[in-house]
């Protein structure tokens, strides 16, 4: 018996909005990355990032930022 896995891509607004809601509830979230803005350390389509709610943000941290209603970005501080 073999298991088949399927990759589903959803718009950033959906994925990151849901991730934000889960983080607000204290849950950790792992998401696949898109794009190459964080090269060479994080490669879009290859790597994933684990997000968790933390008490303070420091240089080098990756944050999920809502820059407008319904519009989110992952950004390195």
Beta strands, then each sheet from edge to edge (+ up, - down):
strand 1: 29-32
strand 2: 48-51
strand 3: 62-68
strand 4: 71-76
sheet 1: 1+ 2-
sheet 2: 3+ 4-
end
